Structure formats: structure tokens, C-alpha cells
Amino acid sequence: MNKKTIITIMLALVTLTGQAQEIKKNETTINDYIPLLNAKGYQAYSFDASALKGRNVEIYCREFVNGKEVDDSPRLLFPYYFEARGDKLIIGFLPSETDSLAQYCFSWENTLSYHSSLKLKQIYWESANKYIYSYRSDPFESTSPLEKETFIPLVYYSSFWYDAKDKVTRCCGSISDITPNSPHYYILGIKYY
């Protein structure tokens, strides 16, 4: 190879290396807003509910305190059943003006939109010497076939708890193996007929 060819190849490599280090602006998409919405307290879980299209459905909430279901649970959230006409069910949480309430919404495409709140319970955070409200939501993964007139859990909404040993609040574990440490939680779901 002659000197001119080597210099041309080296200049091409330097140019390519310089371009690889460039950061270019992308067009913003709706998905780019999801981390911002989550940071402000908005959470949404989308479920394929096409298997229930044309069936009568009821929306339920089950409440648990210290691992035991409370007396008035399960509660029918919407006062009557409705016919599911859409393919998508969305359960979402949004910011509340009150620390002691969690705002949520059920939205069934082309059928129903229902909004209400859940009462929250405080936990005592010993190291900070104060009571706090702190919850988190997680979707259930369906692992079994749907059964008529059987509660189908969709979202687990659980309280954090204070770990005295490590002096921190926690909310961890798998929803498939609901941890007994959470002093208060809700399970939102449906039944179909």
C-alpha cells in the first residue's frame, strides 16, 4: 500500500470514530413520558381482556390487614355487573390530594370507566420517629385458565413496612408469594359470568 492510501484509510477511520461519539436528538414519543408520569405517582397496567368480550363482569377489591382478609372484603366496587365489549382493561393509580387515600381507575375499552379511592393505613417509621403512608402497586401475571364466577386477581397494592433490624421501610417480595410482612394490602380484580 502506498502512503496516500494509508492516509485516506486513517482519515476515514477518524471520521467514523468522531461520528460514533455524537449524541443526536430523537423525536419524543409517548413512551418517553412514562418515567415522568411514574415519578409523579401515575401507574397504569394494561390487560388483554379479549377472552371476556361479551361476558358479564364485576369489579372487586379484596382488603387484607396483617395477612387476614377484613370482614367486609371482598367488596364489589361497581354497583352492578356490565357487559365487557372491549379487548383492553386498564387499571391505574393517580396522585391523591390526601395522603390517607389512593386514587385508582378501572377503564374497560368501549364499556366502562370507574374511578374511586382506597383507604390507606400509616406505618410507624422508628428511625425517623414519625408515621408515614407508603404503598406500591404490582400487576399479577395470569398463570391459570380463567374460571367463571372465580375472583381473578389483577393488581396487588401493598403497604411498605418498617424493618426494625435494618431501620428502613421495605416493600419487596413477589406478588405470587405475598409477603406476610406487609401490614395492609389490597388486591383488585374481576369476576365474570
VENLIN-V732215 format. One record per pair of residues at least 12 apart in sequence whose ideal C-beta (glycine too) atoms are under 8 Angstrom apart, sorted by the first residue. I is the first residue (numbers start at 0). J is the second residue. D is the distance in whole Angstrom. If there is no record, write none. Layout:
i=I j=J d=D
i=I j=J d=D
This chain:
i=39 j=94 d=6
i=40 j=92 d=7
i=40 j=93 d=7
i=40 j=94 d=4
i=40 j=95 d=8
i=41 j=91 d=7
i=41 j=92 d=7
i=41 j=93 d=5
i=41 j=94 d=7
i=42 j=91 d=6
i=42 j=92 d=4
i=42 j=136 d=5
i=43 j=89 d=6
i=43 j=90 d=8
i=43 j=91 d=4
i=43 j=92 d=8
i=44 j=89 d=7
i=44 j=90 d=5
i=44 j=91 d=7
i=44 j=136 d=8
i=44 j=138 d=4
i=44 j=153 d=7
i=44 j=154 d=6
i=45 j=87 d=6
i=45 j=88 d=7
i=45 j=89 d=5
i=46 j=87 d=7
i=46 j=88 d=4
i=46 j=89 d=7
i=46 j=90 d=7
i=46 j=138 d=8
i=46 j=153 d=6
i=47 j=86 d=7
i=47 j=87 d=7
i=48 j=83 d=6
i=48 j=85 d=7
i=48 j=86 d=6
i=48 j=87 d=6
i=48 j=88 d=4
i=48 j=107 d=7
i=49 j=86 d=4
i=49 j=87 d=8
i=50 j=145 d=6
i=51 j=83 d=5
i=51 j=145 d=7
i=51 j=189 d=8
i=51 j=191 d=5
i=52 j=83 d=6
i=52 j=84 d=7
i=52 j=85 d=7
i=52 j=86 d=7
i=53 j=82 d=7
i=53 j=83 d=7
i=53 j=84 d=7
i=54 j=82 d=7
i=54 j=83 d=6
i=54 j=191 d=5
i=54 j=192 d=7
i=55 j=80 d=4
i=55 j=81 d=7
i=55 j=82 d=6
i=55 j=83 d=8
i=55 j=191 d=7
i=55 j=192 d=4
i=56 j=80 d=6
i=56 j=81 d=6
i=56 j=82 d=8
i=56 j=83 d=5
i=56 j=107 d=8
i=56 j=189 d=5
i=56 j=190 d=7
i=56 j=191 d=5
i=56 j=192 d=8
i=57 j=75 d=6
i=57 j=77 d=7
i=57 j=79 d=8
i=57 j=80 d=5
i=57 j=189 d=7
i=57 j=190 d=5
i=57 j=191 d=8
i=57 j=192 d=8
i=58 j=75 d=7
i=58 j=76 d=4
i=58 j=77 d=5
i=58 j=105 d=5
i=58 j=113 d=7
i=58 j=187 d=8
i=58 j=188 d=8
i=58 j=189 d=6
i=59 j=73 d=5
i=59 j=74 d=7
i=59 j=75 d=6
i=59 j=76 d=6
i=59 j=150 d=6
i=59 j=187 d=7
i=59 j=188 d=6
i=59 j=189 d=7
i=59 j=190 d=6
i=60 j=72 d=7
i=60 j=73 d=7
i=60 j=74 d=5
i=60 j=76 d=5
i=60 j=117 d=7
i=60 j=185 d=6
i=60 j=186 d=7
i=60 j=187 d=5
i=60 j=188 d=8
i=61 j=73 d=4
i=61 j=74 d=8
i=61 j=150 d=7
i=61 j=152 d=8
i=61 j=185 d=7
i=61 j=186 d=5
i=61 j=188 d=7
i=62 j=74 d=7
i=62 j=183 d=8
i=62 j=184 d=8
i=62 j=185 d=5
i=63 j=183 d=7
i=63 j=184 d=5
i=63 j=185 d=8
i=63 j=186 d=8
i=64 j=120 d=8
i=64 j=182 d=7
i=64 j=183 d=5
i=65 j=182 d=6
i=65 j=183 d=8
i=66 j=179 d=5
i=73 j=150 d=7
i=76 j=105 d=7
i=76 j=113 d=7
i=76 j=115 d=6
i=76 j=187 d=8
i=77 j=105 d=8
i=77 j=111 d=7
i=77 j=113 d=5
i=80 j=192 d=7
i=81 j=107 d=8
i=81 j=110 d=6
i=81 j=111 d=5
i=82 j=110 d=7
i=83 j=107 d=6
i=83 j=110 d=6
i=83 j=191 d=7
i=84 j=107 d=8
i=84 j=108 d=8
i=84 j=109 d=5
i=84 j=110 d=5
i=85 j=107 d=6
i=85 j=108 d=3
i=85 j=109 d=4
i=85 j=110 d=5
i=86 j=108 d=6
i=87 j=107 d=8
i=87 j=108 d=4
i=88 j=105 d=7
i=88 j=106 d=7
i=88 j=107 d=5
i=88 j=108 d=7
i=88 j=153 d=8
i=88 j=189 d=8
i=89 j=104 d=8
i=89 j=105 d=8
i=89 j=106 d=5
i=89 j=107 d=8
i=89 j=108 d=8
i=90 j=103 d=7
i=90 j=104 d=7
i=90 j=105 d=6
i=90 j=106 d=8
i=90 j=138 d=8
i=90 j=153 d=6
i=90 j=154 d=5
i=90 j=187 d=6
i=91 j=103 d=7
i=91 j=104 d=5
i=91 j=106 d=7
i=92 j=104 d=8
i=92 j=136 d=6
i=92 j=156 d=7
i=95 j=116 d=7
i=98 j=119 d=7
i=98 j=132 d=5
i=99 j=118 d=7
i=99 j=119 d=5
i=99 j=121 d=8
i=99 j=132 d=6
i=100 j=116 d=4
i=100 j=117 d=7
i=100 j=118 d=6
i=100 j=119 d=6
i=101 j=116 d=6
i=101 j=117 d=4
i=101 j=119 d=6
i=101 j=134 d=6
i=101 j=156 d=7
i=102 j=114 d=7
i=102 j=115 d=8
i=102 j=116 d=5
i=103 j=115 d=7
i=103 j=116 d=7
i=103 j=117 d=6
i=103 j=156 d=8
i=103 j=187 d=7
i=105 j=187 d=8
i=117 j=156 d=7
i=117 j=185 d=6
i=119 j=132 d=5
i=119 j=134 d=6
i=119 j=158 d=7
i=119 j=183 d=7
i=120 j=132 d=8
i=120 j=158 d=6
i=120 j=182 d=7
i=120 j=183 d=4
i=122 j=158 d=6
i=122 j=159 d=6
i=122 j=160 d=6
i=122 j=161 d=6
i=122 j=168 d=7
i=122 j=182 d=7
i=123 j=161 d=6
i=124 j=161 d=5
i=124 j=168 d=6
i=125 j=161 d=6
i=125 j=163 d=6
i=125 j=166 d=7
i=126 j=166 d=4
i=126 j=167 d=8
i=131 j=168 d=7
i=133 j=158 d=7
i=133 j=159 d=4
i=133 j=168 d=6
i=133 j=170 d=7
i=134 j=156 d=6
i=134 j=157 d=6
i=134 j=158 d=5
i=134 j=159 d=7
i=134 j=170 d=8
i=135 j=156 d=8
i=135 j=157 d=6
i=135 j=159 d=7
i=135 j=170 d=5
i=136 j=154 d=6
i=136 j=155 d=7
i=136 j=156 d=5
i=136 j=157 d=8
i=137 j=154 d=7
i=137 j=155 d=5
i=137 j=157 d=8
i=137 j=174 d=5
i=138 j=153 d=7
i=138 j=154 d=6
i=138 j=155 d=8
i=138 j=174 d=8
i=139 j=152 d=5
i=139 j=153 d=6
i=139 j=154 d=7
i=139 j=155 d=6
i=139 j=174 d=6
i=139 j=175 d=8
i=139 j=188 d=8
i=140 j=175 d=7
i=142 j=175 d=8
i=145 j=191 d=7
i=147 j=191 d=6
i=147 j=192 d=6
i=148 j=190 d=6
i=148 j=191 d=8
i=148 j=192 d=6
i=149 j=190 d=7
i=150 j=188 d=5
i=150 j=189 d=8
i=150 j=190 d=6
i=151 j=188 d=5
i=151 j=189 d=5
i=151 j=190 d=7
i=151 j=191 d=8
i=152 j=186 d=5
i=152 j=187 d=8
i=152 j=188 d=4
i=153 j=187 d=6
i=153 j=188 d=5
i=153 j=189 d=7
i=154 j=186 d=7
i=154 j=187 d=5
i=154 j=188 d=8
i=155 j=174 d=4
i=155 j=177 d=7
i=155 j=184 d=6
i=155 j=185 d=8
i=155 j=186 d=6
i=156 j=184 d=6
i=156 j=185 d=4
i=156 j=186 d=8
i=156 j=187 d=7
i=157 j=170 d=6
i=157 j=177 d=8
i=157 j=181 d=4
i=157 j=183 d=7
i=157 j=184 d=4
i=157 j=185 d=8
i=158 j=170 d=7
i=158 j=181 d=5
i=158 j=182 d=6
i=158 j=183 d=4
i=158 j=184 d=6
i=159 j=181 d=8
i=160 j=180 d=5
i=160 j=181 d=6
i=160 j=182 d=6
